[in-house]
């Protein structure tokens, strides 16, 4: 018997209510069963796989991730010679390979 004081996270149940996975069309040619997502930086491969399998009921074979560092840009002003630096946000890309079937991107309204 488990005590009711044990929380879901202690049992291994992970819930991400504020995680946003953005489906992106890649600029390079991907395999028919491969999909590209922009995912939060703090998610690892196991969490990405579990998230997609539970929410979207797809079988994930493999997850590859890369982190793109945001670009820095220095903006000079009249008052200051040094100016200030702006940085675009970092992006984590997840290349997800599905086990069976091919993936087609949904139609967009333009």
Secondary structure as the mmCIF struct_conf table of DSSP 4:
data_model
#
loop_
_struct_conf.conf_type_id
_struct_conf.id
_struct_conf.beg_label_comp_id
_struct_conf.beg_label_asym_id
_struct_conf.beg_label_seq_id
_struct_conf.end_label_comp_id
_struct_conf.end_label_asym_id
_struct_conf.end_label_seq_id
TURN_TY1_P TURN_TY1_P1 UNK A 4 UNK A 5
BEND BEND1 UNK A 6 UNK A 6
TURN_TY1_P TURN_TY1_P2 UNK A 8 UNK A 12
TURN_TY1_P TURN_TY1_P3 UNK A 17 UNK A 18
STRN STRN1 UNK A 22 UNK A 24
BEND BEND2 UNK A 27 UNK A 28
TURN_TY1_P TURN_TY1_P4 UNK A 32 UNK A 33
STRN STRN2 UNK A 34 UNK A 39
TURN_TY1_P TURN_TY1_P5 UNK A 41 UNK A 42
HELX_RH_AL_P HELX_RH_AL_P1 UNK A 45 UNK A 56
STRN STRN3 UNK A 60 UNK A 68
HELX_LH_PP_P HELX_LH_PP_P1 UNK A 69 UNK A 71
STRN STRN4 UNK A 72 UNK A 75
BEND BEND3 UNK A 78 UNK A 79
BEND BEND4 UNK A 81 UNK A 82
STRN STRN5 UNK A 84 UNK A 87
HELX_LH_PP_P HELX_LH_PP_P2 UNK A 88 UNK A 90
STRN STRN6 UNK A 91 UNK A 98
BEND BEND5 UNK A 99 UNK A 101
HELX_LH_PP_P HELX_LH_PP_P3 UNK A 105 UNK A 107
#
